[in-house]
């Protein structure tokens, strides 16, 4: 439940949380949003999480989602059988769908594959 909530809320606020600083986006606004997401996670009542723990959890989810996205893309280009890739969790799917077109997921055009 916590993981799905973290991924859903961060994806909803991705524009604010991943945007570079500008007059509308300040460090204070970003920190307040992370605090709000942390409060929502703690409201679930599963266990108390610190703000840094929630940020780390999302960073780890993003890393795992990127790894599975890359692996699945690589496997689609192969021929033959073999075991099917591990299923992607709902939290990872949220992250992949919102970030699959970013350079951090697909790489830079003309870069080394």
C-alpha positions in Angstrom: 0.0 0.0 0.0 2.8 2.4 0.9 4.7 1.8 -2.3 1.7 2.2 -4.5 0.7 5.5 -2.7 4.3 6.8 -2.9 4.5 6.1 -6.6 1.1 7.4 -7.4 1.5 10.7 -5.5 5.0 11.4 -6.8 3.9 10.7 -10.3 1.0 13.1 -9.8 3.4 15.8 -8.6 6.3 14.9 -10.9 6.2 18.2 -12.7 6.9 20.0 -9.4 9.2 17.5 -7.9 11.5 17.0 -10.9 11.4 20.5 -12.3 14.4 22.8 -12.2 14.1 25.8 -9.9 12.2 28.8 -11.3 10.1 31.6 -9.8 7.1 29.2 -9.4 9.2 26.2 -8.2 11.2 26.8 -5.1 13.1 24.4 -2.8 10.5 25.2 -0.1 7.6 24.2 -2.4 9.3 20.9 -3.3 10.1 20.2 0.4 6.5 20.9 1.4 5.2 18.5 -1.3 7.5 15.8 -0.1 6.4 16.4 3.5 2.7 16.2 2.3 3.4 12.9 0.6 5.2 11.6 3.7 2.2 12.6 5.9 -0.1 10.7 3.5 2.1 7.6 3.8 2.1 7.9 7.6 -1.7 8.3 7.6 -2.0 4.8 6.2 -0.9 3.6 9.7 1.4 0.8 8.5 4.5 2.3 10.0 6.0 5.7 10.6 8.3 6.8 7.8 10.7 9.8 7.8 10.7 12.1 4.8 14.2 10.9 3.8 12.9 7.3 3.9 10.0 8.2 1.5 12.4 9.9 -0.9 14.8 6.9 -0.8 11.9 4.5 -1.4 10.8 6.5 -4.5 14.4 6.7 -5.8 14.7 2.9 -5.3 11.4 2.3 -7.0 12.5 4.5 -10.0 15.8 2.5 -10.2 14.0 -0.8 -10.2 11.4 0.4 -12.7 14.1 1.6 -15.1 16.0 -1.7 -14.8 12.8 -3.7 -15.6 11.9 -1.3 -18.4 15.4 -1.7 -20.0 15.4 -5.5 -19.5 11.9 -5.8 -21.1 12.9 -3.7 -24.1 16.1 -5.7 -24.6 14.2 -9.0 -24.3 11.6 -7.9 -26.9 14.4 -7.6 -29.5 15.6 -11.1 -29.0 14.3 -14.2 -30.9 13.4 -17.5 -29.4 11.8 -18.7 -26.2 13.0 -18.5 -22.7 11.4 -17.5 -19.5 9.0 -14.6 -19.5 10.2 -11.4 -17.8 9.1 -10.9 -14.2 5.8 -9.1 -13.9 6.0 -5.4 -13.3 4.3 -4.1 -10.1 1.6 -1.4 -10.2 4.0 1.1 -8.6 6.7 0.4 -11.1 4.2 0.6 -14.0 3.1 4.0 -12.7 6.7 5.2 -12.8 7.5 3.6 -16.2 4.3 5.2 -17.8 5.2 8.6 -16.5 8.9 8.6 -17.2 9.4 6.3 -20.2 9.9 9.2 -22.5 12.6 10.9 -20.4 16.2 10.7 -21.2 17.0 8.9 -17.9 14.8 6.0 -19.2 15.3 5.9 -22.9 18.8 7.4 -23.2 20.1 10.1 -25.4 19.4 10.0 -29.2 22.6 8.9 -30.9 24.2 7.7 -27.7 25.9 4.4 -27.1 23.5 1.5 -26.7 
